[in-house]
Structures are given as structure tokens and as C-alpha cells.
């Protein structure tokens, strides 16, 4: 069994890439949520008060 240990820098790089991907996914989900809410508000009939 050939097991090579990776360097601390490789672990840091993997963490950084995962963190950035998570931030991008979070921002994209937030933008999509705002878009869907705006579309729903436009499509909803307006009721006079």
C-alpha cells in the first residue's frame, strides 16, 4: 500500500477552494431567491387596501 501524505499547503489550498465554492454557492442562492421573490411579486394580483 503506497500512502503519500500531502503537504499542509495542499490542505490549505483545498480548504480555500472549498470555502470559495461555498461562498459562491451561497451568493448564487441568495440572488436566485431575490429573483424568484421579485417575479412572484410582479405576478401576484395587487389588492387595493
WOWO-V771629 format. One record per residue. N is the residue number from 0. PSI is psi in degrees with one decimal (* if undefined). D_CENTER is the distance of its C-alpha to the mean C-alpha in Angstrom with 1 decimal. Layout:
n=N psi=PSI d_center=D_CENTER
n=N psi=PSI d_center=D_CENTER
//
This chain:
n=0 psi=121.4 d_center=37.7
n=1 psi=105.3 d_center=36.2
n=2 psi=117.8 d_center=33.5
n=3 psi=129.5 d_center=32.2
n=4 psi=140.3 d_center=30.4
n=5 psi=158.7 d_center=27.6
n=6 psi=159.1 d_center=27.7
n=7 psi=-32.8 d_center=25.9
n=8 psi=-36.2 d_center=24.5
n=9 psi=-39.4 d_center=22.9
n=10 psi=-42.5 d_center=21.3
n=11 psi=-41.7 d_center=20.0
n=12 psi=-41.5 d_center=18.7
n=13 psi=-41.1 d_center=16.9
n=14 psi=-43.3 d_center=15.4
n=15 psi=-42.6 d_center=14.3
n=16 psi=-40.8 d_center=12.7
n=17 psi=-41.3 d_center=10.8
n=18 psi=-46.1 d_center=9.8
n=19 psi=-40.4 d_center=8.8
n=20 psi=-39.1 d_center=6.8
n=21 psi=-41.7 d_center=5.0
n=22 psi=-41.9 d_center=5.0
n=23 psi=-41.6 d_center=4.2
n=24 psi=-40.3 d_center=1.3
n=25 psi=-43.4 d_center=2.5
n=26 psi=-40.8 d_center=4.8
n=27 psi=-40.2 d_center=5.1
n=28 psi=-40.2 d_center=5.6
n=29 psi=-43.5 d_center=7.8
n=30 psi=-40.9 d_center=9.5
n=31 psi=-40.4 d_center=10.2
n=32 psi=-44.8 d_center=11.6
n=33 psi=-41.7 d_center=13.7
n=34 psi=-47.1 d_center=14.9
n=35 psi=-40.5 d_center=16.0
n=36 psi=-40.3 d_center=17.7
n=37 psi=-42.3 d_center=19.5
n=38 psi=-39.7 d_center=20.7
n=39 psi=-37.9 d_center=21.9
n=40 psi=-36.6 d_center=23.7
n=41 psi=-36.1 d_center=25.4
n=42 psi=-21.5 d_center=26.5
n=43 psi=139.9 d_center=27.9
n=44 psi=141.5 d_center=31.6
n=45 psi=129.5 d_center=32.6
n=46 psi=128.3 d_center=35.1
n=47 psi=143.0 d_center=37.7
n=48 psi=* d_center=38.1
//
